[in-house]
Each structure stands twice: as C-alpha cells, then as structure tokens.
Amino acid sequence: EHEGIHLPAAEKAECLQLLEKEQQLSFDIIQRQEQLRRPSPSPEGAWVDLATVVPTLGAEAVKSLPRRGAGAAEEICLPADTMWSDMILKTVPCGKTRRKLHDAQQTHDQQGEEDMTGLLFVRQRLSQIRGYDSWAHYSQREALFQSPDNVKQFLDATWERLRPGLAMELSLLAEEKQRLGLEGSKLEAWDVPLLLRSCKQKHEKSEEISAYLTYAALMKGVELVLSRLLGLSFSQEQATSGELWHPSVQKYAIRDGERILGILYLDPFQRPGKMVQSAQFTLQGSKMLQNGDLQTPKTTLVYALPVGATGLPLSFAITFMHEIGHAVHSLLSQTHFQHLSGTRGTVDFVEFPSHLFEHFVLDTDCLATYARHLKTGADMPSHVRNYCRESRTQFAHFEAAQQLMYAMVDQAFYACKPSAPDAAAEVHHHLQESMSRLDEELEGSYNGTVLSLLGLSKPSKFDHLVHYGGSYYCYLFNRALSAHVWQHGFQPDPFGDAAGERLHEMFKGGSVVQSMDVIGTLCPGNAGFAAQDVPLGALMEQMGHVPPR
C-alpha cells in the first residue's frame, strides 16, 4: 500500500514519484532545522545589549557575532533559533533582551513555511491516491484511535483535566516574577523559560538523586525486570571479531533457560562524532525460517551517557528505561513475519511498552530496588525517593499542556489541504483557526494567550511534524494509558509472576495484533475502554492532581 502496489499503473508511478519527493523534502527540512540550531554568525536575529549576555555566553563565544555601537551601547546580533537563544531566555534577568530574542523567534520564516507546506501538499496527495481523506486519516489507518475524530476527543478531554493545574502553575510563575523583582507587573511569554528554571532550582535536589542513578545501577534494574518479572536471564556475551562497531559497545543475550531469545547491543557512552542521544534500532526481527525455526531478534540501543561511574539525572534514567522498553518488545517477539515483529507497528501501539517501562523509574519503590549510591553502595533512602516524586510533579501540568498543544498542532496541520505546494498562507490561516481553543486570554496576572505562554513554536521548527506526522498525540496518550495500566496491573506487585506472564505474552505477539484489547490484558478488570476514553485519573495523580475550582 505504501508504494501503491494496488493502484493502476499511472497512479502507482505518481505515488513512487511523490514518495521520492517526500523523502527529499523531509531530509531538507530536518537538515535546515539542525543548521539553524547551531550557533553561527548571522545578520538575522535579535540585536541585544552585549553586556546582558556575556555573563551567560562568555566573551569568547560571542566574538564572531555581528556588532554595532560602542561602550555601554554596544549590541550584538544573536541568531534566534540556536542553543544560545535558549540559554539566554532561561538565564538572563534583563527583560528587554529576552523580549527581543522572543520576538525574533516569532518572526515570519518564509522558507521554513514554504518547505513545510510543500511537504504537506505532497503527503495529502499521497494519502488521496491511496484512498484516504487526509494524511491524518492515512497515518491512523491501523492506529488504536482509528480516526482523527477520536484523537480530538481524547485531546479535548485531556485539556479539560489539565486546565486547573496549568492555571495554578502559571500563577506560581507570576508570583516568582514578583519575588525576583523583574520589570513588568504581569507574566509575559518571554518570562516563562527564566521563571520555570528559577522555580525548579529553588527545590533542586538533582545531585542527591543522581548519586543513586549510575549506568551500572540502571543495568541492574534491567536485569531485575527481566529476571524477577519475566523469568528470563540477561547476561553480557563475548562478541565475535568484527561484530561490534566500537570497543565501548556491549553485547547482551536474553535467555529462557538455554535458549537465546534475543541479542541486545548497547552503545551507551559519549564519544567524539557521536550524534545520537537516545534511540533504538532494530537490526533483525523475529521471523519463521525455512527450517521451521524462529530467527533470533537483534536490536541496538544507542545513548550518550558520560563515561564512568557518574551520577545521571532522573530524566536520563527515565529515557534509558523508555528505550529498554522498546528493545525488550523487539527482542521477545516470536512472530512469523519480520515486518510484524516488535516495534514494527502503528506508533500509538508500539510506544506503549516504552512508556510502561518508564514506571520502573517513576515508581520510586521500584527504583529503590536497584538504585545504589555511586560511592557507598547504600540503598536509596526514603527522603531521596520523595525528592524523585517531587521532581516529577514540578510544573507537570505545564509540560503536559505543551505536549498536548503540539499534538493539536500536528492534527490541525495534517487536516489542512492546501490548494498548491506554495499556499503557505492557507496553512497559516487554517492553523490559527484550529488552535483557537487554546488561543484565549487567561484571567490573572498574565499578558498573552495560553499558546504564547506555553511557548508555541512555528511549525517549521517542530520537527515531529516530519517524523511523526499525524501521530504526535501518541506520547501524551501513552503517558495516560501506561499510568493506568501500571496502577491497576503492576503497582500492587511490580515483579509478580502473573503480571510478568501477561507482559511476556504481549511481547511475544510483537505487533501482529495492535489493539486496546491486547494492552487491556495487562490490567484485568480495569480495561475494556476505547483509546479515546482512556482513564486519565492515574496520570493526574502522577502529576499531582489539582481539583477543579
């Protein structure tokens, strides 16, 4: 279907041409975004007071940037969409500097908008050739949600549950602005990054938490999940000559007794030239061989962790277990066809195991079973577990609302059908109308709309529109679904035999049957709902639920 094998010759030829064009456009868009993020001299950007940014960036770093004026009036031109601009918005007290940079980030990006419109036009045409109403419908053709209308229902329901907590957290930011004595009486969009950082730093316990989170501790956690929950062994293996691509890569085998179920290659540490931060790559899926045996799945996980016995941030530990969830799903598949093995399925289904595995960190009682102090080897004490819980709930509604906002942008973008590849104005107008529900003023000490305070970026900066077009909702959805399943199927006994047997059975099926019923087997008695009706209570509890006013 992807290449139009079922279509008449003329439409099949057009489909293949459009696929090639889509691939090139996607590559060009991502390459341009990466180039824009790199700090480099440019006459375009924001002219800001030099003295306000040197303490953050350093005098040496800004030497190459365009300058004008002299003495106390000297200014430099900061590129708007780089790592530098993010640092400035989070750290510089001067509101004038942050506002100029924020305004520069909101300026019209003609090339970016034209590129994204061109990609949208190609994808809409591809979906129509294949017999679908829109790219959103095509991307969800086998999804758990089945249609964009169902996705909208879920996002609308989630927004209503998030609003009270979001309002409370914005009030905290407004109070923090007054405490710091920043200019202006109301919370502005360009204040938010700085104030989020300031509020989180007041309660920062990251060093105490990270002292218990080393690579060795996380690997012990993986071994614990596989052995106690799934009844399998997990051991490091000797690689054959030429099998590994770098000396730091490690080979592991998952066994059921003497039988090898899967091979995992771990490439965990930073090194020069290594660009990937965290990713899972399937090397070989399960399939039936000619002799009747199943092919052994092989997958690799790539991270960029610091080398040595170093404490890791809690966010790193969560990401680590997320990717382990993908890997275990792939390695325990026992499917007859490789293209249905492991994570080779619809994105809102295959993201579930990875989000479920995050709970082996998020559930601090689970975390304490394997987290050990990097110097003393001591167990994680109760007060550090509390720090982990507090860290997880800080501005959780704000961050979830950001995720929801971009899921809405994604759905709106791929519902739009531009009349031509260069009809960027049509797309812009469609997005404005579609996002009107969040484009509202808030009562309180705020200037701007919900969208501006949440930091809505231009579509040309949102690369998930390329990678996860029509499916970005899957992250927020699986946060809610995995929280519900964990609460009702695992939390009472996270390493229990019954829970492990159910999970192993699900993994064996790979992505052959992608349904809510399959996931529902993990929490008997608390399933039976459609994707759009996923219970949100467990997620709200994790975030520190705020009752409606």
N, C-alpha and C positions, 0 to 999 in steps of 0.2 A: 504494500500500500504506500509506503514511504516514497518509493521511486515510481509509483504509478503503474505497477505491473498489470493492473486490472483495467487500465484505460485504453481507449483507442489510440492508434499509432501517433496521431498528431498531438493529442493531449499528453501522451506519455513523453514525447520529445520535449514539449514545453515544460513539463514537470521536471525533467532532468536538467534543462537549461536554468530553470528557476532555482533548483537546488544548488547548482554551482554558484549562481549569483548570490543566493542567501549565505552560502559559506564564505564567500569573499567579503560581503558586506559585514558579516559578523566579525570576521577577523580584523577588518579595517577599523571597525568601531572600538573593539577592545584594545587594539594597538594604540589608537589615538588617546583613549582614556588613560592608558598606562603612561604615555608620554606626557600628558597634561599633569599627571600627579608628580612627576619628577621635578624637583626644584631646578629651575634654569632661568637665565636672564630673558625677559620679555618686555616689550613696550606696552603690553596689555596687562591690566590688573588694577591694583589699588595703590595710589600714591599716599604713603603714610609717613608720619613723623619718625625719622630714623631712631631717635633716642628712645622711643617707646618699644621698639622691637629688638634692639641689640641685646638687652639682658636675656631674652629668650633664645634668639638665634645665634648670637655671638657676632662680633665684629668681622671675623674672618669669613664666616659663611655668607655675609651679605655684600662682600667686596665687589662681586661681579654684577650686582643688580644695578639697573639704571638709577641715576641720581639727579636731583635738581635742588637749587637753593644752596645755602651755606649757613654754617654756625647752628644756632638754635632752630633755624627754619629749614634745615636740610631734610629732604624727604627721599625715600627710595620707593621704587615700584615693585610691589610684591605680586607675583603670579597668584591668581585667585584660587586655583583648584589643586594645590600641592599639599604635601605633608607639612610644609612650613605654615601654610594658612591655617591648617587645623591646630597646630601648636599655638599660633597667635590667638585664635579665638578662645582657646582653653586657658591661656595663661596671662595675657596682657591686661592689666587693670584699665588702661585708657579706653573709655567707651568710644571715643571718636575714631581711634584706629580700628577697633573691632567692627564698628558700623561700616566704615569704608570698605573693609575686606568683605563683610557680609553682603553689602550692596553689589560689590564686584562679582560675587558668586552668583547673584541673581540675574545678572545681565544676560541679554539675548545671546544664545550660542547658535549662530546661523548654520554653521557647518554640521555641528552635532545634531541639531534638529532635522536638517535635511537628510543626514545619514540614517537616523532612526526612522524617519518617515519612509525612506526608501526600503528599509528592511521590513517595516510594517506592510507596505504595499505588496512586496514580494510574498510575504508569509500569508497575507489574506488571499492572494491569488492562488497560492499553493493549496490552501485549505478548501477553496471553492472548487478547484479542479478535482480534488479528492472527494468532494461531495459533502463538505461541511459548511455551515453558515458563516463561521469565522475561525480565526486561529485559536481563539479561546475554546471554542467547541472542539476543534481538532485536538488540541493539547490535552483535553479532558475526556477524550473518546473512550478510554478504558479506565479512567480515574475513579477513585472511590466516590467522588461527588457527582460524576456523570454529566453535569451541565453547569454553565456559568450562573444560572439562576440559583442553584443550590449553594454555590460558593458565596454568592451575595447574601443569601440567608444567614450563613454561618458568620460572615464578616459583620453584618448588621447586628446580630445577636451579641457578638463579642464586643463590639464597640459600646453597646449599652452597658455591658458589665464593667468595662474599663473606665467609663467616664468619671464615676465618683472618685476613684483612686487617682486618676490623672489630674482632676481638679485639685485634689489635696496636695499632690506633689508639685504642681505649678505654684500653689500658694507657698509651699516651703521655699521654692526658688525665689519668689518675690520677697519673702522675709529675709532670705540670705543676702539679697541685693541691698536691702536697707541696713543690715548688720555690717556689711562691708563698706557702706558709705559710698557706693558707686553713684555717678551722676544720673539724674532722672528719677522720677518718683514711681514709674511703672516698669514692669518686666518687659524687656524688648527681646526680639528674636536673637539679636547678636549677643545678648547677655547669657543665654541659656547654656552654651558649652562651658563657659567660665564658671557659672554657678553650680552646674552639675558636678564639675570637678571639685569645687570648693566644698560642697556639702559632703561628698563622698570622702574627701580627705579628712574631714573632721572626725569621722568614725572609722578611719583606716586601720585595719588590723592585718593587712596583707602579708607583712613579714612573719607574723606569728602563724598565720595559716600556711604560708608556702613552706615553712620549715618542716612541715609534715608531708609535703607533696613533692616527692622526687620521682624521677623516671623509674627507679628501682621499685618504689612503693606502688606506682601505678601498674607496673608489670606484675607485681604480686597480686594486685587487685584483679587483673585479667585472669591469672592462674586460678584465683579463688572462685571467680564466676564460672569458669569452665569446669573446674573440678567439683566444687560443692553444689552448684546449681544444676549443671548439665551432666555431671558424672563422667567427664572426659579428662584426659591428661593433656598437658601443654608443656612441651619441652623444647629447649634450644637444640638445634641439629648442626652437625658439621656439613658445610656446603662443599660441593664438588668444585674442582678447578674451573674457573670461568663462570660459575653460576651467579656470583654476586657482582654488582657494578661498582662497589666501593668497599674498602676494608671495614668501614663502620656499619655496613648493612648486616643485619642478623637474620638467621633463618630459624623458624619455629615450626613444629608439627603439632597438629591436634589429632589425638588418637582415641579410639574407642577400643580398649584392650590393646591388641597388637595391630589393629587395622588403622592405617593413616586415613583420616577423613579429609584433611586439608593442610595446605602449606601456606604459611604466612611469612612474607619478607618484610622486615621492619627497617626502615631507613630513618632513624629518629633525630639525628643531630644536625645542627647548623654546620655549613662549610662554605667556603668561597664559591660563588657562582650558583648556589642552590637557591632557586626562586620560590618553590612551593612551600607554603606554611603548614598546611594540613590537607591531606587528600588520600583517598583510597582508589586504587586502580586494580581492576580485575585482569589477571593475566591468563587465566584458564578456568572456564566454568565447568560445572558438572554436566556430563552427557553420557549416553549409552554408547559403548564402543562395540566394534564388530564382534568381539568375542563374548559379549554379554556383560562385561564388567562396566562399572561406572568410572569415568575419568575423574581423577583427583583434582578438586578445585585448588587454584593457587591465586593468591592476591597479594598486593603490597600496600603498605601504609607508609606515607611519607610525612614527616613532621620537620620542624626546625627548632628543636629544643636545644638549650645550652648544654655543652658537653660537661660531663662530670656530675658529682653528687651535689646538684644545685637545687634549691627550693624553687618550685614552679608556682605561678599564680593559679588561683582557683579556676579562672577561665580556661587556662591551658589544660587543666585536669579534666574539665567538662568536655572540651573539644577532643581530647585524647580518647575518652570513653565513647564519645559520639562516633568517631571513626572506627573504633574497635567494634561497635555495633554493626556497622556496615560490613566489616571484614568477616565477623562471625556468621552473619546472614549468608554471605557468599560461600564461606568455607564449609558450612554444614548442609548446604543444598545437596539434595540427591535427586536431581531432575534428569529426565531422559534427553532433554534438548537444552543445549548450551545457552540459547538465547532466552530461556526462561529461568536460568539459574540465578540465584542470589538476588543482587540488586538490579537485574535487568528487567525492570518492570516500570509501571507508572510511578511517577515521582512521589505522589502523596501516599503511596503504599510503602515504597522502599525507604522512605525517610522515617517510618515508624520505629523499626528496630534500633536505629542510631539514637533517636530521641529517648527511647526506653532505656538504653544503656547509660545515658547521661545520669539517670537516677542512682546509679551505683556510686556517683559522686554527690549528687544533690541530696540524697538521703544520708544525712550525717551519721546515722547509726551504721549504715553500710560502709561508709567511708572510713569510720573508725576501726573496722575490722582489719584493714590493711595499711592505713596511713601510719607511718612511724617517723619520729623525729630524726632528721638527717644526721645529727651528731650523736645523740644519746640512744637512739633506737626506742625511745619511750612511746607508749600509746598516745593517741590524740586525746587530751583531756576534755572534759565537758565544756569548759569555757571557750575552748577553741572551736568546738562543734557549734556553739552558739554564735561565734563570730562568723562562721560559714553561713549559717542560716540568715543572720542579719545582712551579710554582704549580698546574698541572693535577693533579698526583698528591697534593697535600696533602689528607689526610682524604677521599680519593676513595671509599674503601670505605664510610665512614660515610655520605657523601652519597648514594651509590648504594643503600645499605641503607634510608635514609629513603624514597627513591623507590620501592623495592620494597615497603616497608611500606604505603605509601599505595595502591599497586597492589593489594595483598592486601585492604586495607580496601574499596576500590572493588568488587572481585569479590565479597567477602563481603556487602556492603551490597545489591548488586543480585541476589544469590541468595536473599535473605530475602523471604518472602511474608507480610507482616503480616496478621492477621485483620481489622483495621479501620484506618481512617486515623489513629486516636488510640492505636494499640498500640505506643507508643514503647518500653515495657519489653520487648516481644518482640524488637524490633530490637536493643536494647542487649544482651540476653542472647545473641542469635544472633552478634553481632559478637565478644563475649567468647569464645565457644566457637570461632569460626572463626579467631581470631587467636592461639589458644593455643600454636601452634608457636613464635611469637616471644615469647610471654608466659612466658619462662623466666628463672630466675636464672643469672647468669654466675659462673664461678669467677674469683676475683681480688678486687681492691680496689674493689668496686662495691657499692652498695646499689640495689636495684631491678631490674626486668626489662629485657630488651632493648627492649621497647616504650617503657618510660618513659625510658630513656637516649637513645633515638632521638628522643624528643620527640613522641610520638603526640598529635595534637590531637583534639578532639571532632569527630565527623562534621559538626556544624553549622558548624564553622569551615573545613571543607575544601571550597572552592567548586568544585573539579574534579569532585566528585560530581554537581554540577548540569550543568556544561559538558561533561564527558567521561564521563558515566555508563556504566560497564561497559567503558570503553576506556582507562583511565588507564595501563594496562600498556604502551601504545604508545610511551611515551617511553623507558623502560628497554630495551624490545625493540629500538627503532630505534637506540639507542646501540650495542647489541651488533651489530646487523645492519650498520649503516653502518661500524663499525670493521672488521668482517670484509671487507666489500666494498672499503673503502679499502685495506686492507693487501694484498689479492690482486689488485685491479683497477686501482688508481690509484697507490699509493705508489711502485712502481718507476719510473713515468714519469707524474707527475700531469697534465702538459699534453700527453700523447701523442695522436697522431691517432686511434689505434684506440680508446683509452678515450673520447675525445670523440665519436667516431661512435656508439659504443654508447650513451652517455648521451643524445645528441641524439635517437636513435631511440626511446629510452624516453620522453623528454619529449613527443615528437610524439604518442604514444598517449594522453596525458592520463591519465584513469582509466578508460578503456574496458575494459582487461583488468587486473584488480587481482590479481596472483598473485606467488608466490615465483619462478616461472619467469621472469617479466619482469625482476625485480630480479636474478635469477641471471645474466642475460645480461651484466651488468656485470663479472663476475669468472669468465670461462670456466675450467672445470676445477676450480673451488672452490665450486660451487653444488650444487644437487640435493638440498638438505635441506628438511624441513618447517619451518614457522615455530617450532614448539615445540622444534625441535632445532637452532636457530641456534647455531653455534660461539661460544663465549664467550672463547676464547683471546686474540683481538685486543683486546677490551675490557679484559680483565685486564691485559694488557701496558700499555695506556694508563694504567691506574690505578696501576701499579706493583705487579705481581702478587706476592703473598706465598705461598710454597709451603705446603701443608698440613703441620701439625705431626705 
